[in-house]
Amino acid sequence: MIRARGPNVTLRGFERAEIDAVLPRVASAELTVGDEAGLARKRARLERSGERTEVEIWLAIEAHGRLIGDVQGRCSDMSMPTGVWELGIELWDESDRGRGFGRESCELLTSHLFDVEGAIRVQASTDVDNTAMRRTLESIGFSFEGVLRGFMPQPEGDPRDFAMYAMTEKDHRRDGKTWIRTD
């Protein structure tokens, strides 16, 4: 099981007792009402959180003993070259944002991907207007690479443009940070 600790957050698998409460939070954006098969797939993924699967590492974010969000590293060989990972994060409540929890979680998972999983590149994209996430990525050493025009479909209206950021293994080694601490 993957578990990493920083000064303020712990990344870990979701506990069985948390899955029912977490499932609506992590499924609402992707699934339509009544999609029981999709809900079952999401539940199965949550049950495997904390371990590397063939397509991802999905971890709970705990801060000061409280579950506040989730972070993922995605690595499907169906969509990316070997060694390339996509980073994703969500802090569920507005009150937990802007407190450094997201930054620390991204640092911990990024270090794990390079130091343990053999990543050669970790990339992350975010809405072009999400200045907080853009600042976070830049502050931990990710470089802005460009805009993915019309990238994210919207329920109504045109797809949103997203900013692409990345860190290579060389960038990570040059930075010299090692954030991961395992239990």
VMD Tcl script that draws the C-alpha trace (Angstrom):
set ca {
  {0.00 0.00 0.00}
  {1.20 3.44 -0.88}
  {1.25 5.88 2.00}
  {3.15 9.15 2.09}
  {3.32 11.83 4.76}
  {4.31 15.44 4.64}
  {4.23 18.07 7.38}
  {0.47 18.66 7.01}
  {-1.04 15.91 4.85}
  {-1.04 12.16 4.56}
  {-1.73 10.41 1.26}
  {-3.23 6.94 1.66}
  {-5.81 4.56 0.27}
  {-9.44 5.15 1.12}
  {-10.60 3.07 4.06}
  {-13.54 0.73 3.43}
  {-15.69 2.67 5.90}
  {-15.12 5.90 3.90}
  {-16.07 4.61 0.47}
  {-19.85 5.03 0.71}
  {-19.47 8.63 1.90}
  {-16.81 9.48 -0.69}
  {-18.45 7.82 -3.71}
  {-20.98 10.61 -4.43}
  {-18.21 13.24 -4.27}
  {-15.91 11.50 -6.74}
  {-18.61 10.23 -9.09}
  {-20.91 13.24 -9.46}
  {-19.00 15.02 -12.23}
  {-18.54 11.96 -14.42}
  {-21.66 9.84 -14.04}
  {-25.27 10.43 -14.89}
  {-28.13 9.54 -12.57}
  {-28.94 5.86 -12.82}
  {-25.55 4.78 -14.23}
  {-25.22 1.83 -11.87}
  {-22.47 0.16 -13.92}
  {-20.39 3.36 -13.84}
  {-20.97 3.69 -10.12}
  {-19.84 0.08 -9.59}
  {-16.64 0.73 -11.60}
  {-15.91 3.85 -9.52}
  {-16.50 1.89 -6.29}
  {-14.10 -0.85 -7.46}
  {-11.46 1.79 -8.19}
  {-11.92 3.30 -4.71}
  {-11.55 -0.16 -3.18}
  {-8.17 -0.48 -4.94}
  {-7.02 3.00 -3.93}
  {-3.65 3.09 -2.25}
  {-2.15 0.62 -4.69}
  {-0.79 1.00 -8.18}
  {-3.13 -0.48 -10.73}
  {-2.58 -0.85 -14.46}
  {-3.94 2.68 -15.03}
  {-3.59 4.74 -11.85}
  {-2.63 5.44 -8.30}
  {-5.59 6.98 -6.46}
  {-5.07 8.31 -2.94}
  {-7.10 9.99 -0.25}
  {-5.79 13.27 1.14}
  {-5.98 13.52 4.92}
  {-5.06 16.73 6.74}
  {-4.84 16.87 10.51}
  {-6.85 13.65 10.82}
  {-9.63 14.75 8.43}
  {-10.35 13.48 4.90}
  {-10.28 16.55 2.61}
  {-9.88 15.33 -0.97}
  {-8.20 12.98 -3.41}
  {-5.20 12.96 -5.70}
  {-4.42 10.67 -8.62}
  {-1.56 9.71 -10.84}
  {-2.86 8.28 -14.12}
  {-0.63 6.21 -16.41}
  {-2.70 4.33 -18.95}
  {-0.57 2.89 -21.74}
  {-3.65 3.31 -23.94}
  {-3.24 7.09 -23.86}
  {0.35 7.96 -22.89}
  {3.87 6.67 -23.44}
  {5.48 4.49 -20.79}
  {6.75 6.57 -17.88}
  {4.42 9.52 -18.49}
  {1.94 10.24 -15.69}
  {-0.96 12.69 -15.45}
  {-1.56 14.32 -12.07}
  {-5.05 15.18 -10.85}
  {-6.24 16.59 -7.54}
  {-9.44 17.74 -5.90}
  {-9.89 19.38 -2.53}
  {-13.58 18.97 -1.84}
  {-14.37 21.95 0.39}
  {-13.53 25.56 -0.37}
  {-12.35 26.04 3.23}
  {-9.48 23.57 2.65}
  {-8.18 25.42 -0.41}
  {-5.44 28.02 -0.19}
  {-3.94 26.42 2.92}
  {-1.08 24.53 1.21}
  {-2.73 21.09 1.38}
  {-3.03 20.79 -2.40}
  {0.55 21.93 -2.95}
  {1.92 19.44 -0.45}
  {-0.22 16.62 -1.88}
  {1.01 17.35 -5.41}
  {4.61 17.43 -4.18}
  {4.24 14.12 -2.35}
  {2.64 12.29 -5.26}
  {4.98 13.81 -7.85}
  {8.01 12.71 -5.80}
  {6.54 9.23 -5.46}
  {5.96 8.99 -9.20}
  {9.58 9.93 -9.98}
  {11.31 8.18 -7.08}
  {9.30 4.96 -6.86}
  {7.27 4.48 -10.04}
  {10.03 5.43 -12.50}
  {8.24 8.37 -14.11}
  {10.11 10.22 -16.83}
  {7.49 12.98 -16.99}
  {4.60 14.09 -14.81}
  {2.08 16.42 -16.38}
  {-1.00 18.25 -15.14}
  {-3.59 20.37 -16.84}
  {-6.05 22.85 -15.39}
  {-8.59 25.35 -16.62}
  {-6.80 28.41 -17.98}
  {-8.69 30.54 -15.43}
  {-7.69 28.41 -12.42}
  {-4.92 30.73 -11.26}
  {-4.59 29.04 -7.87}
  {-3.76 25.66 -9.41}
  {-1.50 27.25 -11.99}
  {0.46 29.00 -9.22}
  {0.64 25.74 -7.27}
  {2.08 23.81 -10.20}
  {4.63 26.53 -10.95}
  {5.65 26.78 -7.28}
  {6.61 23.10 -7.15}
  {8.62 23.19 -10.35}
  {6.18 22.39 -13.14}
  {6.70 24.36 -16.35}
  {3.90 25.86 -18.42}
  {3.95 24.23 -21.85}
  {0.96 25.76 -23.60}
  {-2.79 25.87 -23.93}
  {-4.92 22.88 -24.91}
  {-7.65 24.65 -26.88}
  {-11.19 23.31 -26.55}
  {-9.96 20.56 -24.24}
  {-12.58 20.04 -21.52}
  {-16.18 19.37 -22.58}
  {-18.85 21.29 -20.69}
  {-22.46 20.28 -20.01}
  {-23.51 23.46 -21.78}
  {-21.45 25.62 -24.11}
  {-18.11 25.21 -25.79}
  {-15.30 23.09 -24.35}
  {-12.94 24.96 -22.01}
  {-9.29 25.71 -22.77}
  {-6.83 24.11 -20.36}
  {-3.23 25.05 -19.49}
  {-0.70 22.19 -19.70}
  {2.14 21.95 -17.20}
  {4.86 19.32 -16.87}
  {7.93 18.30 -14.92}
  {10.53 15.93 -16.35}
  {12.74 13.55 -14.43}
  {15.68 15.91 -15.06}
  {13.69 18.82 -13.61}
  {12.85 16.74 -10.55}
  {16.44 15.63 -9.98}
  {17.73 19.19 -10.48}
  {15.30 20.47 -7.84}
  {16.70 17.95 -5.37}
  {13.56 17.81 -3.22}
  {12.54 14.55 -1.66}
  {9.19 14.94 0.01}
  {8.04 11.40 0.41}
  {8.12 9.80 3.83}
  {6.60 6.36 4.14}
  {5.10 4.89 7.28}
}
mol new
graphics top color blue
foreach p $ca { graphics top sphere $p radius 0.5 }
foreach p [lrange $ca 0 end-1] q [lrange $ca 1 end] { graphics top cylinder $p $q radius 0.2 }
display resetview
